[in-house]
């Protein structure tokens, strides 16, 4: 489990896990979790579960920072995390 903060308008890199299932629990702010080329709005209390191999990025709204926990099961490792290009139709 890790606590993250994205500044207003910022986004995580596009990536996916080979094996790990990842979830985001939103604490503060608003934003979007992109899975492939689909956006899912998030706000405090939102919980998003992302299966392995699903390409994703999480983004803070332009007006406020986004704070969230990211939990990976099994535990995150750099060997499991794969950086990729943004899918067609998704923001870069």
Number of C-alpha atoms within 10 A of each C-alpha: 13 10 13 15 16 19 17 17 14 17 20 13 15 20 18 23 23 14 16 20 19 22 18 24 19 22 19 17 20 21 28 18 20 21 19 16 14 12 17 11 14 24 18 15 12 14 15 16 13 18 17 17 16 15 21 25 21 22 24 24 19 13 12 16 18 28 22 23 16 18 18 21 13 11 11 18 10 7 9 15 16 13 12 12 11 18 16 9 9 15 13 11
